[in-house]
Amino acid sequence: MIWWLKSRNAVVIVAATVLTALLGIALRRTVLPLPVLTGIGGRFLLGALVAVVPAVLWLNGTGRTAAGVEAAALRPVHRWDTALAAVLAGTALVVSGSAYLLVDDDIALVVGRNITFYLAAAVLLGACVGPRVAGPCMSGMPIVVGVAGWNGRFPEPWAVILHPGRSAAALVATFVLMAVACGVGAVGSRGWVPAAARRWGRSVVGGSR
């Protein structure tokens, strides 16, 4: 357990999650102007942008060792990793919920929800393509959604991170995504897309001989 905590920098990531939530709340309504695909200027809260940091740090921690080595380990490493992501999400929600009760500003709800959303997406991406590939994808996700996620002056239904903090639909979607991510992460299917591609390649090469 100790080696896992050290390899994942778990304490550092938890502290970074708290600081990220506080920074996102402190930024309040600071907006990053973005071009959008509809041709109308979009807007993206900086607090929603920095919220991706815990997810990227989580992927960086889980991608330090080879997936094959950890898959052969007796300990359920993938479950510990998934539990860490859930703990980070819970920490962000507690911090942002407490801040919301103190300042009554729904930007706190936006930050907590988005940190949870990004962590859920990180777990799913890590399970599909592996954390080393998922890391860069997660880093670019906020900008991609910020550019493509607007329909005029309103966010698209799928662009959860752009919705206001009091959006019940966005919150429910985030919790559902996290539940699915926890289920997938607990199974331990990290990197199944590259593995399937390699198996398909071997079968093609073998069949051509």
C-alpha positions in Angstrom: 0.0 0.0 0.0 2.8 2.4 0.9 4.6 1.8 -2.4 1.3 2.5 -4.3 0.8 5.8 -2.4 4.3 6.9 -3.2 4.1 5.8 -6.9 0.9 7.7 -7.3 1.9 10.7 -5.3 -1.5 10.3 -3.6 -1.0 12.9 -0.9 0.3 15.5 -3.4 -2.6 14.9 -5.8 -5.2 15.2 -2.9 -3.5 18.5 -1.9 -3.4 19.7 -5.5 -7.1 18.9 -5.8 -8.0 21.0 -2.8 -5.8 23.9 -4.2 -7.3 23.5 -7.6 -10.8 23.8 -6.2 -9.9 26.8 -4.2 -8.2 28.5 -7.2 -11.1 27.8 -9.4 -13.5 29.4 -6.9 -11.2 32.3 -6.4 -11.2 33.0 -10.1 -14.9 33.4 -9.9 -16.3 34.8 -13.2 -13.0 35.4 -15.0 -13.7 34.4 -18.6 -11.4 33.2 -21.3 -12.8 34.3 -24.7 -12.8 31.5 -27.3 -13.8 31.2 -31.0 -16.6 28.7 -31.5 -17.6 26.6 -34.5 -20.9 28.4 -34.8 -19.0 31.7 -35.6 -20.3 33.4 -32.5 -17.7 34.3 -29.8 -17.8 31.8 -26.9 -16.8 32.2 -23.3 -15.1 29.8 -21.0 -14.6 30.3 -17.3 -11.0 29.9 -16.2 -12.3 28.1 -13.2 -13.6 25.4 -15.5 -10.2 25.3 -17.3 -8.1 24.7 -14.2 -10.5 22.1 -13.0 -8.8 19.6 -15.3 -5.5 19.6 -13.3 -6.5 16.8 -10.8 -7.5 14.5 -13.7 -4.2 15.1 -15.5 -2.2 14.5 -12.3 -4.1 11.3 -11.7 -3.3 10.0 -15.2 0.3 11.0 -14.7 0.5 9.0 -11.5 -1.2 5.9 -12.9 0.9 6.0 -16.1 4.3 5.8 -14.4 4.6 2.0 -14.6 3.9 -0.5 -17.3 0.3 -1.7 -17.4 1.5 -5.3 -17.9 3.5 -5.3 -14.7 0.7 -4.0 -12.7 -1.8 -6.4 -14.3 0.4 -9.3 -13.0 0.5 -7.9 -9.5 -1.4 -9.7 -6.8 -2.8 -6.4 -5.4 -5.9 -4.9 -7.0 -3.9 -1.8 -8.2 -6.6 -0.8 -10.7 -9.2 -0.7 -8.0 -7.0 1.4 -5.8 -6.4 3.8 -8.7 -10.2 4.1 -9.2 -10.8 4.6 -5.5 -8.2 7.4 -5.6 -10.1 9.1 -8.4 -13.3 8.8 -6.4 -11.7 10.2 -3.3 -10.4 13.2 -5.4 -13.8 13.8 -6.7 -15.3 13.6 -3.3 -12.7 16.0 -1.9 -13.4 18.5 -4.7 -17.2 18.3 -4.0 -16.8 18.8 -0.3 -14.5 21.8 -0.8 -16.7 23.4 -3.5 -19.9 22.6 -1.6 -18.6 24.2 1.6 -17.5 27.3 -0.4 -20.9 27.5 -2.0 -22.5 27.6 1.5 -20.2 30.4 2.5 -20.2 32.6 -0.5 -23.5 31.6 -2.2 -21.9 31.7 -5.7 -22.6 28.9 -8.1 -19.1 29.1 -9.5 -18.2 26.8 -6.6 -20.7 24.3 -7.9 -19.2 24.6 -11.4 -15.7 23.9 -10.1 -16.6 20.9 -8.0 -18.8 19.4 -10.7 -16.2 19.9 -13.4 -13.3 18.4 -11.4 -15.6 15.3 -10.9 -16.4 15.2 -14.6 -12.8 15.4 -15.7 -11.8 12.7 -13.2 -14.6 10.4 -14.5 -13.5 11.1 -18.1 -9.9 10.4 -17.1 -10.7 7.0 -15.6 -12.7 6.0 -18.7 -10.0 7.2 -21.1 -7.3 5.5 -19.1 -9.2 2.3 -19.3 -9.6 2.5 -23.0 -6.3 3.8 -24.3 -4.0 3.8 -21.3 -3.0 6.8 -19.0 -0.1 7.8 -21.1 -2.3 8.5 -24.2 -5.2 9.7 -22.1 -3.1 12.4 -20.4 -2.6 14.7 -23.5 -6.3 14.0 -24.5 -7.5 15.2 -21.1 -5.3 18.3 -21.3 -6.9 19.4 -24.5 -10.5 18.4 -23.6 -11.4 21.8 -22.0 -10.4 23.8 -25.0 -12.1 21.4 -27.5 -15.4 21.5 -25.5 -15.1 25.2 -25.1 -14.8 25.7 -28.9 -17.3 23.1 -30.0 -19.7 23.1 -27.1 -21.7 26.3 -27.8 -25.0 26.6 -29.7 -25.3 30.3 -30.0 -25.1 31.7 -26.5 -26.2 28.4 -24.8 -24.0 25.3 -24.2 -24.8 22.1 -26.0 -26.5 19.4 -23.8 -23.4 17.2 -24.0 -21.0 20.0 -23.1 -21.4 19.4 -19.3 -18.5 21.5 -18.2 -20.0 24.7 -19.8 -23.3 24.4 -18.0 -24.1 26.7 -15.0 -23.5 25.4 -11.5 -27.2 25.1 -10.7 -27.9 22.9 -13.7 -29.4 19.7 -12.3 -29.0 17.9 -15.6 -25.3 18.6 -15.8 -24.8 17.4 -12.2 -26.8 14.2 -12.7 -24.8 13.5 -15.9 -21.6 14.0 -14.0 -22.6 11.6 -11.3 -23.7 9.0 -13.8 -20.4 9.3 -15.7 -18.5 8.9 -12.5 -20.5 5.8 -11.5 -19.8 4.3 -15.0 -16.1 5.2 -14.7 -15.9 3.6 -11.3 -17.5 0.4 -12.6 -15.1 0.3 -15.6 -12.1 1.2 -13.6 -12.8 -1.5 -11.0 -12.8 -4.1 -13.7 -9.3 -3.2 -14.6 -9.5 -2.9 -18.4 -6.9 -0.2 -18.7 -5.5 0.1 -22.2 -7.8 -2.4 -23.8 -8.0 -0.5 -27.1 -4.2 -0.7 -27.7 -4.2 -4.3 -26.6 -7.1 -5.2 -28.9 -5.3 -3.4 -31.8 -2.2 -5.4 -31.1 -4.1 -8.7 -31.1 -5.9 -7.7 -34.3 -2.5 -6.8 -35.9 -1.0 -10.2 -34.9 -4.0 -12.0 -36.3 -3.8 -10.1 -39.6 0.0 -10.8 -39.9 -0.5 -14.4 -38.9 -3.4 -14.9 -41.4 -1.3 -13.4 -44.3 1.4 -16.0 -43.9 
